[in-house]
Amino acid sequence: MTDSTFRALVITEHPEKAFKRTIEERRINDLPEGEVLVRVHYSSLNYKDGLSSIGNRGVTRKYPHTPGIDASGIVESSASDAFKSGDEVIVTSYDLGMNTSGGYGQYIRVPAAWVVPLPEGLTLKEAMAYGTAGYTAALAVDALLKNGITPEQGGVVVTGSTGGVGSVSVALLAKLGFEVTAATGKPDEAAFLKMLGASGIVSREDVNDESGKPILKPQWIGAVDTVGGATLATLLKSLDRGGAAAATGLVASPDLPTSVFPFILRGVSLLGIDSGETPMALRQAIWGRLAGDWKLPQLNALMVDCTLDTLGPEIDKILKGQQRGRVVVDLES
C-alpha cells in the first residue's frame, strides 16, 4: 500500500514568488507520519485553503504543498485502537492542510487525536457541506446559547452572511427560532439569504459605524461576526444589555477599535471562537448536533459541487470574495 499513488492538488513555488496549482500523482509513503491513513472521499473549500494556494506563509510555511483543511472519508489503516479499517471519519482543524498534507489529496495520514468518527445521521458529503466553516458557525451559535442568548430576548445579526461561516450561521440561528439580520456586501444575494432563514438584510456599511461614538442605539441581542475590525466594534456598540458577539474571523482586519463602554455600560460579552484546537469532547458534541437536532434542511442548497479538476476556478472565486455558501470537493470523481 505504501507504494501506491494517488491524485492530489499540489501548490509549487516558482521564480519571482509565483505559485502554481497542478494535479499530480503522489505516493502514500511520502505522506507525513500519523496513526491513521484515510482515503478521502470529500473535502471542502475555505478561505484559508485559498490563502495556502497563493503562498501565504502565515498559513503554509513550506512548498510544494497540498492544501485542504477539511476531509471526510474511510479509514484505510490505523495504528490506533480508536479506529479500524472501514470506519467513516471526519478530519478538520489542527494542522491539516496548512503544514500537513491536506484534503485536496485522495489520501491523508494524520494523528488519531485529529480524527472524529462520522456521527450517525450525517453522510461523508454532508459533513463537508459543513466543513470547518460550518463547524465554526456551530461553535459560535453554541457559545451564544451558553452565554444565555435566547430568541425571546431579541434579534441577532450575522456579518459576511453569504460566506461559509456566515451562511451556516444564518441558517442555524433561524432554525433555532432567532430573528436573523444578515449583513452583506452582496445585495443581489437577498433571495439566497431569505432561503437560509434571514428575516432582514442590511448592507455591510450599515454595520460599519464611523461616527466615533463609543456606544450606539441597541439593535440586537447577539451577533456572529466573520469580519473583525470596525465591523466587530460596531456590533459591540450596537448590542442590547447583556448581549454577546461571537468573533470568528478577520476578513477586514485583526484590529478592534473599540472602548470598554459596551462592556461596562451594557454588560455585553465578546466570545472568541477557536475551531482549530477545540477539545475533542466539545468537537464531537458539536458534530453530533450538526448531524442531529441542528441538521440543516438547506444543506443541498448551500453546496456547490466540484472535483479536483474543477477546483481551481472555485479557489479564484473565494480569494476574490465571490463565493456563496459552501464548496464541496469530490475526491472520488
Secondary structure, DSSP 4 states (H G I P E B T S, - for coil): -TT-EEEEEEEEEEGGGEEEEEEEEEEGGGSPP-SEEEEEEEEEE-HHHHHHHTT-TTT--SSSB---SEEEEEEEEESSTT--TT-EEEEESTTBTTTB--TTBSEEEE-GGGEEEPPTT--HHHHHHHHHHHHHHHHHHHHHHHTT--GGG--EEESSTTSHHHHHHHHHHHHTT--EEEEES-GGGHHHHHHHT-SEEEEGGGG---S--SS----EEEEEESSBHHHHHHHHHHEEEEEEEEE---SSBS-----SHHHHHS--EEEE---SS--HHHHHHHHHHHHTTT--TTHHHHEEEEEGGGHHHHHHHHHTT---SEEEEES--
